[in-house]
């Protein structure tokens, strides 16, 4: 009697084992008390079917958390230049702590406004640049801001050459264009025109700013080739000291066409970021000084129109703490 019952129990156990093993033949997961198993053929079929398709065909338990809706991209180029080219200012999470800048001596912006408008609309490197800084704008009171508007940037923040003070009938002048997607709060702090220098200083409070910065100060200058270099440098230093009293810990940058002048003696603690020649004579005339060590890396871009100055693109490399 007991022998017959043992034989029946053994047959039932063998049958259950065989049934569980056969349950995985078609590739469906076999459920046990501790884990889910898949056959090798089933996993290989998932790999081949997932190429070029969304990962929705892959079971959820095979995906890592956060990777079930978006596949990992491979083979993409890296580097700060590549990231800035593809940067969209609408994505605030990816904004750099300092603005990207395009600095150029345009030699009459009035004649190049159509070219600038085309770049501002269709060239990503210009369209997504935070600040456009132009020297030698050659503007006067006869030029209205509505004629100088750029798409995405609006009207320029400008300082024209004063013909009465300087005694020069043409030339000179500086202006900023601020990307509206980067900053709308702009305050003009200094606007000075002398026979030696034209200087325009603004403070910015952009939409995104690292917590270690209260605001940003940018000073754009144009120094005449026959100007008194020591007087021009002393005026820049005086303006910088006045800005220090407004916000001592805020970063301050001075950029523009310096010609034969240098701030290495008047502002000894400031870094100079431009390292490549900006003219056909292999000279560096367009400079950028700043109070933040290693804040920018410079690149040389083509000039606008027939200007003999190449444009300088300043990429922010500073990392917020």
Beta strands, then each sheet from edge to edge (+ up, - down):
strand 1: 30-31
strand 2: 36-37
strand 3: 101-105
strand 4: 131-135
strand 5: 157-159
strand 6: 174-178
strand 7: 186-193
strand 8: 197-204
strand 9: 216-223
strand 10: 251-257
strand 11: 271-272
strand 12: 286-290
strand 13: 296-301
strand 14: 311-316
sheet 1: 1+ 2-
sheet 2: 5+ 6- 4+ 3+ 14- 13+
sheet 3: 7+ 8- 9+ 10+ 12- 11+
end
